[in-house]
Amino acid sequence: MIEISNTVKKEIQAVMEKNPGKYLRLDVDGDGCAGPYFALSLGEADPPENLLEINGIQIMVSDAVQRYSRVTTINLRINPAGKEF
């Protein structure tokens, strides 16, 4: 199960409004001793991916993410360098 916190939802909606026609994509970007590394990006729809709606946000999710994610929450971290998901 993939979750998107309400704080992140607002940030994602702002990014999506500036990028019409693009989808938020969640993919696996490698694997480490603590588990997989997930990557968020914007892009076009890719047929092998699955389009899900999570907390009102449409997100393209690869099969690899679905295999790895029992429970994954996308959250926002704010630090002196800026914001990151």
JOZI-V641282 format. One record per residue. N is the residue number from 1. RES is the residue in one letter. SS is DSSP state (H for helix, E for strand, L for the rest). PSI is psi in radians with two decimals (* if undefined). Layout:
n: [N:N]
res: [RES:RES]
ss: [SS:SS]
psi: [PSI:PSI]
This chain:
n: [1:2:3:4:5:6:7:8:9:10:11:12:13:14:15:16:17:18:19:20:21:22:23:24:25:26:27:28:29:30:31:32:33:34:35:36:37:38:39:40:41:42:43:44:45:46:47:48:49:50:51:52:53:54:55:56:57:58:59:60:61:62:63:64:65:66:67:68:69:70:71:72:73:74:75:76:77:78:79:80:81:82:83:84:85]
res: [M:I:E:I:S:N:T:V:K:K:E:I:Q:A:V:M:E:K:N:P:G:K:Y:L:R:L:D:V:D:G:D:G:C:A:G:P:Y:F:A:L:S:L:G:E:A:D:P:P:E:N:L:L:E:I:N:G:I:Q:I:M:V:S:D:A:V:Q:R:Y:S:R:V:T:T:I:N:L:R:I:N:P:A:G:K:E:F]
ss: [L:E:E:E:L:H:H:H:H:H:H:H:H:H:H:H:H:L:L:L:L:L:E:E:E:E:E:E:E:E:E:E:L:L:E:E:E:E:E:E:E:E:E:L:L:L:L:L:L:E:E:E:E:E:L:L:E:E:E:E:E:L:H:H:H:H:H:H:L:L:L:E:E:E:L:L:E:E:E:L:L:E:E:E:L]
psi: [2.33:2.34:2.60:2.08:2.76:-0.59:-0.80:-0.64:-0.77:-0.72:-0.78:-0.74:-0.69:-0.73:-0.75:-0.62:-0.53:-0.13:1.13:2.51:-0.08:2.73:2.59:2.31:2.33:2.18:2.93:2.28:0.89:3.07:2.46:-3.07:-0.40:0.08:-2.98:2.69:2.20:2.58:2.38:2.42:2.98:2.49:-3.05:2.81:2.42:2.01:-0.62:-0.26:2.84:2.27:2.05:2.70:2.07:2.06:0.68:0.08:2.25:2.29:2.34:2.24:2.22:2.81:-0.61:-0.71:-0.77:-0.55:-0.66:-0.45:1.65:-0.94:2.04:2.22:2.21:2.10:3.02:2.32:2.26:2.20:3.09:-0.46:-0.22:-2.70:2.56:2.61:*]
